Amino acid sequence: MTAFSLEPEQLAWCAEVRALAAERLRPLAEKGEPGRVNRALLAELGTLGLLPRLFTSGALDLCLMRESLAHACTEAETALALQGLGAHPVHAHGSEAQRARWLPRVSDGSAVAAFALSEPDAGSDAAALTLAAEPARDRADADAPDPEERGAERGPEANPPPDAGGTGTGRGGAPGSAVPRPGGRAIRPAGDTEGPAARSAGPAGASLAAHRDGPAAWRLTGEKCWISNAPEADFYTVFARTTPGAGARGVTAFLVPADRPGLTGTPLDMLSPHPIGALAFDAVPVTPDDVLGEPDRGFRVAMGTLNLFRPSVGAFAVGMAQAALDATLAHTTAREAFGGRLRDLQTVAHQTAEMALRTEAARLMVYAAATAYDEGAPDVPRRSAMAKLLATETAQYVVDRAVQLHGARALRRGHLLEHLYREVRAPRVYEGASEVQRGIIAKELYRTLDATTEEAGS
């Protein structure tokens, strides 16, 4: 890529992805159920070779893929992005056994991945997470009955009634709203309809059998909330506190298969149509073989993943903004009003010009941030935050203007802009709300200033 434009080969590939999204992915997306994982769509993404590119391409290619998919099929874009977000820690930090077991299945769409970082009281402040990874006592503890059985033994007091967890700005819910607590529904692998006896069948059951051959090193206890693909994912990248009171330095990343005893989940009914849920961990066993990276170094795993995916969230937003702009150009050209076409009204023409200006500015910042990541630049956190912030805020503006210029027809259920209007709000919150991005940008600016001042004084 030059400083200001894509190469012809990149432009041709983007056009091909847009065409595939419209012709082959959109029909599958329309058959899916809102709020549920669309496994047929994932399988097609694998067949088309798009999912494997999550692990063979750089940040810029990821952005081009997400922008192109979002322009024609936001459901396909989101399905691909969630696979990448959940599985990237395995790709970047997993052992050979972890990578061999899960990445081929993620690439062909047969295994669903999820990234489990946020909690009811630790969304924007991810370093404050409280999901506890407590050391297992001994071998006997590892072979203890499943949590459901232990709960029955302890009696009703072992399962206290759910309470409300508060949320603040940027934590995924309206201020003061109650956070739904996960219910008691066990998470099982896809196709498991026969109850606990079926858990031993297939790869997921094999992982549990292997685990029971040795003692657990930790037991995970606590909750996760606002987790995309939960509770239907086949495995979760889970961040838990292994050292109390150590802040970001006491967090460990674990790969947790969905069939682990004590892991349950509940779907959440959200504004955006993609699957989101809450997870409950009741002494879920994990071993050293489940660690991603190193113990107490999991926060680096999380932030490294977000630094890669934040620019591509911006690319998702740019794709939606471009779709809204294209729809607006077509509508204002065809629509007759006040004795002529809408496009001939200066107030309309100026609005479409502003929409195009902001979309292109956001696109260039996304590409620049992705290129910086691919080149290993030192200012990736700042560039990633800037790209996500500008692009998501821009998309919100562009889609809102598009709705206004279309009028009431854009508010009808099923209209492209009605769909985009619901989709465009969430990216300003997830993977770090806009306020968090501004904090990162300021922190990095002052860090650079202090380093420069110190160097000049030495």
N, C-alpha and C positions, 0 to 999 in steps of 0.2 A: 504494500500500500504506500502511495506517496503521502505527502503531508496533508493533502486536501481531497484526495479521491481514491476510490477503489480501482483495482486493476480490472481489465475487461473480463478475465476469467472469474473473478469474484462476483462481478455484476451478473454474469451469465448463471453462475451457481445460485445466487439469490433468486433470480427469476425462476429457475427450475424448482427450487424449494417452495416458492409461492404457488406455482402451478400444481405441485403435488399436494400441497395443503388444501387447495380448493377442490381438486378433483378426487383425491383418494382419502384424505383425512377428514374433511368437513362432513361427508356423509356418515362416517363412523361416529363422529362427535355428536351429530344430531340424534343418533340412536341411543346415546348414553343417558344415564340418569344423573341429573344435577346433584352434586354433593357426593357422588360415588366414584370410585376408581373405575375408569373405562379400560378394561384389560384388552379388549379388541383393538382399541386405538393404540395402546402401547405396543401390541404385537405388530401392528402395521408400521409404526415408527421404527421398530426393529427391522422389519422386512425391507424397508426403504433405505436402511443403512444409516439412519439419522442418530439412533441411540448409540451405536458404537463410536460415533464421532465425539461423543462426550469425553472419551478417554484417549483419543488420538489427535485431537485438534487443540489449538491454542485458544486464548481468551477472545481474540478477534473473530475467529471462526464461530465460536459459541455465540457471540453477539449477533453475527450475521444470520445464523440459523434461527435464533430466537426472534429477531426482528422480522424475518421473512415469514416464519410460521404465524406470528401474531397478526400480521397483515391480513391473513386469509382464514385463520382458525386458531383462536385464542386457546381453545381447549387442548389442541395438539401441542401448542407452545408450552402450556403449563404442565402437561403430562411429561414432556421431555425435560423441562427444567427441574421438576421435582425429582425425577430419576437421577439427574446429575447432582443436585444438591445433597440428596441422601447418600449417594454412592461415591461422591468425590473423596470424602475422607478415607474410604476403603481403598480407592485407587492410589491416593497420595501417601497414605500412612499405614495401610493394612499389611499383614504378613502375606507370604506367598500362599499359604493355605486359605486365608480369608479372600484374597483376590481371586484365586482359582475357583473357589466355591461360588462366589456371588457375582462377580463382574460379568461373566458370560451370560448369566441369566438376566441381569439388568440390561445388557446390550440387546438381547433378543426380546425383551419385554415380558418374559415369563416370571420374573421376580420384581416386586414393587418395593422401592426404597423410600426411606423417610429420614428426615433430619430433625432430631428431637432435642432442641435447645431450650425453647421458651417454657416458662412455668407460670402459674397463676399470679405470682408476685415477683417474677424475674423475667420480664419481657425486654424492655429497653435496657435495663441494667442486668445484662446477662451474667456478669461476674458475681451477682448476688444469688445465683441459683442454689437451691437447698436440697435437691434430690440427693439423698445420702447413699454413698457406697460404704457400707459398714463391713469391717473384716468379719468373715465367717469364723465361727468358733473352732470347729474341728471337722473331721470327716463325718462324724455322726450328724452334724448340722447340715452338711451337704446332702445327706441322704434322708433328710427329714421329709415328712409328708408334704404334699402340695399345699399351698396357702389356703385353698378352699377347705381342705380337710382340717388344717390346723384351726381355721376360723370356726368350724363346727365344733371342734373339741373345746375351744375356749368359751364358746357361748356367745350370746347376742352382743355383749359388751365389746367383743373383738371387732365389730363392724359398726362404728358410731355413725349416726345420721350425717348426711352430707351437710356442709356449711358453705357459706358464700365466701369467696375470695375476692378482695377488691382489685380493681384494675385502675391504672393511671393512664395518662396520655401516652400513646404509643405502645400499649400493651395488648392491643388487639380487641378491646371492647370499649364501650362508651364509659366515661368517667362515672364511677359509682355503681356500675352495673355488676350483677352477680356473675361470678365465673362458675359455670356448671362443673360439678365434680364428676369424675368418671364413675360409671356404674360398674356392675360386677360381671359384665359379659367378657368371657375369655376370648382372647385373640387367637385365631387358628389359621393355619395356612389355607390358601385358596383351595376350594373344593372339599374342605373338611366339613362334612355334614353328619358324621356318624358319632360325634361326641368324643370324649377323651381317648377312646381306644384307637381312633383313627390318627392320632397325633404321631404315632410311631411310624406311619407310612411315609415314604418319600424322603427327599433331602432334609426337610425341616425336622422330621422325626429323628433322622440319623444324627443331627447335631445335638439333639437333646440326649440321645442315648450315649453319645461320646462324652458329653458333659458329665453324665452320671457315673462314668468310669473313674472320675477323679473328684476331689473335693472342690467346692466353690471357694474362691479367695475373698469375694465380697458378696454382700446382699444389697440390692438396690431397693430403697424404700422412699416413696414420695410420689410426686405428680409432675406431669408435663401437660401443657395446654397450648392450643392453637397450632397443633402439629399437622402439617399438610400430609395427606395420604393416610393419616391415622383414622380409624383403627384397622384399616384394611391392608396395610403394608406387610410385606413378608419379612422384613428386617428393619431395624432402627439404628441409626447412629445416635447414641445417647450420651449426653454429657452429665456427669454426676460428680458430687463433691467427695473426694477421697481424703482431703485434709481439711478439717474444720478450721475456720478462722483465717485461712490463708488467701482468701479472695481469689483472683484469677489464677494464682499459682497452685491452688489446691484442687483443680478440676481434672478429671480423667475422661477420655472418650472411650466408649465401649461399642462394639458391634453386638447388638442383642437381637437374635432371631425372635420372630413374633410368637413362637410356640413355647417360650420359656414359662415355666410355672410361676404364677403370681402376677403375670402381666395381663391386664385387662384394659379395655378402651371403650370410649363412647363417641359417636359422631356428633358434631356440632352443626347447627343450622345457621349458616352464615350468609351474608349478603352476596359474596362472590360464589360462583357455582362450583368451584373445585372442592375436592374432599378435604375436610379439616376435622380434627378430633382431639380428644383429651385422652391421656394415658394415666393409669394408676399402676404403681409398682409396689407389690406387697412381698418384700423379701425375695426379689427376683435374683436367682443365682447367676453370677458371672465369674469367669476364671481369667488368669493371665492371658490365655489364648484369645480372649475376647477384647483385649485392650487394643485400641488404635493409637499408634505412636507409643508414648511413654506415660507411665503413671504420673499424675500431677502436672502433665503438660498438655492436657486436652484443650485448654483455652486457645493455645496456638493453632490446634487443629481447626477449631471453630472459626477463628478470625482469618486464617489462611483460606478457608473455604469461602467465607463471606467476601473477602477481598477479590476473589475470582468472580463470584456470582453477582456482586453488586452492580458492576457495569452492565452485565447481561440483563439484570432487572431493568436497567435503563433502556436496553435494546428492546425488551418486551414493550415498554412504554412507548418508545419511538414507533414501533410497529403499529400499535393501536392508534397513536396520533396520526400517522400517515393514512391509515384506513379511514379515520374520521375526516381528515382533510380531503381525501379523494372523493368520499361520499358527498361532502359539501360542495366541491367544485362541480360535480355532476348535477346535484340538486339545484344549485343557484343558476346553472346554465339552462336547465329545462323548465324551471319554475317561472311562470308569468305572473307579474304583480305590478300594480301602479303603472300600467300602460307599457310595460317592457319586461325584460328579464331581470331577475334579482341581481345577477352579476353586474348589471349596468348601474346599480345604485352605488354611489361612492361609499356609503357607510358599510355596505356589504363587502365591496371590493377591498376596503381597508382591513376589515376583519379577517378575510381569507389571507391577505398578505401577511398579517401578523401571525396567523396560525402557521403559515408556511415558514416564516422567519424563525419562530421559536422551535419548530420541529427540526429544521436543519441544524440549528445551533446545538440542540440536544444531541442529535445524531453525531455530529463531529466530536463533541465532548466524550460520548460513549466510545467511539472508535479510538480516540486518543488515549483514554484510560485503558482500554483493552490492549492497545499496542504497547503501552508502558508496562503492563503486566507481562506480556510476552517477552519483552526485552529485559525484564528483571530490574526495572528502574527503582530507585530508592523511595520514590514518592507515591507508590501504588496506593497506600491507604487513603491519602488525600484525594488523588485522582478518582479512585473508585467511589468515594463518598460524594464528590462533586458530580460525577456522572449520574449516579442514582438519584441524587437530589434534583438536579436540573431536569432530567428526563421525566421523572415521575410527576413533578409539579407541572411541567410543560404539558404532558399528556392530559392531566386533569383539566387544564385550561382549554386545550384544543377540543377535547371531547365535549366540554360544557358549551363552548362557542358553537360547535357543530349542531348540538341539540337546539340551541337558541335559533340558529338560522334555518333549521328544518321545521321548527314549530311543533305543533301537537302531534304530528305523525311520528316524530322521533320518540315519543313517550309510549307508543303502543307496544305491548308485549310482542316480542319476536322481531322488532325492528333492529337493524344492526346497531344503531346508536343507543337504543335501550340496553342492549347487551353490553356494549362498550362502557356505558355509563356505570353499570354495576361492576364491571371488571376493573375499571381504571382506578377505583378508590383504594383497593387493598395494597397495591405496590408502594403507596406512600407510607404504609405502616410496617409491612413485613420486611425482614432482613435489615432492620434498623429504620425506625421512623425518621421523617424529615428532620425532626429536632435532633435526633442522634447524629445524623449525617453532618449537621451544622457544627455539633460539638466536636466531631472527629476532625473536620476541616480546620476549625480554630486551634485545636490541640496540635495538629501537625504544623500549622503555620508558626505557632509560637515555639514549637520544638526546633524548627529550622532556624528561627531567629536566635534562639538561645545558643544553638550549636555554632552559628556563624559568629556571634558575639564572643563566645568562649575561645574560638579559634583565632579571632583577631587579637584577643588580649593575651594570648599565650606566646 
